[in-house]
Amino acid sequence: MSRTYIYQADGVPAATSPISHAVVCGETCHISGQLSVYEDGYRAGTAREEAARAFQLVFLIAEAAGFSREEIVYVDIAFSDLERDLAAVNELITELFSDYPARTIYEAKCLPFRAKVKVQAIAIRVAK
């Protein structure tokens, strides 16, 4: 099966680690975990603000790989404080998706930069 590595996407800061933003295998796109990062680095905010930026980056990466937001079928969300921040991120998700993707949520002991939220995703190309 062929693989395409996405190292750059318009509007997405370059990775500071040796990773791809995404890897496309056949009709599936695996998008690396995203934080609230900008060209000048990580920006702390509320969990909702950080999640909104992380999802924005996920959507930009999916688009660069040839996938749409609607083709995202799975999201994985790590929280630094699940109990405190879950409701705010759930509210955001209802605004971002009309059909909700499957997901896993969990609390991580320490996210990079002490971020509140990290989002990664999988998209599957819909046959046309």
Sequence and secondary structure as in RCSB ss.txt:
>XXXX:A:sequence
MSRTYIYQADGVPAATSPISHAVVCGETCHISGQLSVYEDGYRAGTAREEAARAFQLVFLIAEAAGFSREEIVYV
DIAFSDLERDLAAVNELITELFSDYPARTIYEAKCLPFRAKVKVQAIAIRVAK
>XXXX:A:secstr
  EEEE   TTS   SSS  SEEEETTEEEEEEE SEETTEE    HHHHHHHHHHHHHHHHHHTT  GGGEEEE
EEEESSHHHHHHHHHHHHHHH SS  EEEEEE S  GGG SEEEEEEEE    
